């Protein structure tokens, strides 16, 4: 079986590719963008200048050549062409089975693209809130490369070291987080706060390991946890995040669910009971290895490929 993954939001595709290869599948990854975490690719089409018609045609030709050789196209995230019109070629004309894997902003609070409705064989979503917009999809928890995420115990002495790493300050409600940090400092808590932006992924992992408490986003409208939380948990760190608890009622999720009104109080509570960070950190590490293991995710997806090809 030959599988081509297209694009790599949050490294989900590359983690699936590596795991599928370990399981004997010939999997490759092509990207049309290298922004953010779109790394670990086999074919980089982002170097082609698509501002011209010729550039767009060159990308289309290279994709055609790659997709022609595969049995399954696993298409991730944002559409290569507006409204997924390129599916007319890959699925409609070439007859390739397409698995469409949604990761967030391309469908959240938007009308679902009609081309994607009719020209794909199956859909995955990376977070359960997206099922509201694609109700016939399956939630596949983000597979995460755990090999370089080494567990270590949280330091429970000295200042409470807190880190926040927004990719979008408005979405993550960074202003409210900074306000809560200011409040607890004014209350006399010995807290060190680090705001990290625009750094390499390897440097981010190093920074997380040096901190005790991770604040992801403070946005009740989303109510989910993402890759930043997953990697932090794998490292044995306690994560605070706004969650819609009903989305995760079947899981014993060790993330501390908060909202903008109680964040300062929760930080104070944890500051005064530092031992709980050790307990939550260990539970978090175990949770990730059970639910976000790339090999287990790859097995699920491969069975879906087989069903689609039958």
Order of alpha helices (4+ residues) and beta strands (2+ residues): beta-alpha-beta-beta-alpha-beta-beta-alpha-beta-beta-beta-alpha-alpha-beta-alpha-beta-alpha-beta-beta-alpha-alpha-alpha
